[in-house]
């Protein structure tokens, strides 16, 4: 059974750095073709893809946020970490981690999401 | 980057057919995937690769893709189908490869 779960702060102040952790089970990020990504959704708005890391440490970022994002993996812990610097109230959103189907480009497993509010 | 446009809302009576469009430049040349998202829940994949269904998704959900428009069709709509629906493509030529549509709220009357 594949599961993913996001963890991290629910409230951050403007200009702070957000660190989110995705802890997953049921698959390994050391397996060829496997990746884990992050998607966010501001309240009442659409989904927005942020970043994705693959088994071979290949990383992709949304161009509009690339300068603020870092994605890393810890294969031994089955975790993927996303950091986003210089947080702003417009970054208030539910942040999801999700797994693309192996060697495919759609997300077949999602975490439950975690709401992050940016406010002073 | 590649843009996917969906109508903000679609209303349908129970038992009728809902059609949700997803417009993009030459989208027919790409594989389109669809997600259903109910309030307070994570998205769920309902159609992938234009018209395939994951296991557990009812046959009432179907998809098509041609030209500049992809369509998700929900036949014999039920109250439980009320949700937001998002299309998604992978744009291999872009720095922003994973693109989501603007989303459509389906209301069952």
Interface residues (C-beta under 8 A of the other chain):
Chain A: X37 X39 X46 X47 X48 X49 X52 X60 X62 X63 X64 X96 X101 X104 X105 X106 X107 X108 X110 X111 X112 X113
Chain B: X1 X31 X33 X35 X37 X41 X42 X43 X44 X45 X48 X49 X54 X86 X88 X89 X90 X95 X96 X97 X98 X99 X100 X101 X102 X103
